[in-house]
Amino acid sequence: MNREDIVCACLGITYGEIEDAVKDGVRTYEELEERTGVGTICGLCVDSVKEMLEGLL
Ligand code: FES
């Protein structure tokens, strides 16, 4: 993944934003959702974003 790759199409959230959230201390999907809103519109990105987050922890 590149930092500019979109991981949540509904909100235009990029892989780089997920990386930055982890660098800033986000450790769970719930924290990531609170911080970015990821997955809160159609929900289609939830499983793949969860996998990405695990890969970054
Ligand atoms: S793609 Fe992430 S909420 Fe729709």
Residues whose N, C-alpha, C, O or C-beta is under 5 A from the ligand:
A	BS01	FES	C8 A9 C10 G39 T40 I41 C42 G43 L44 C45
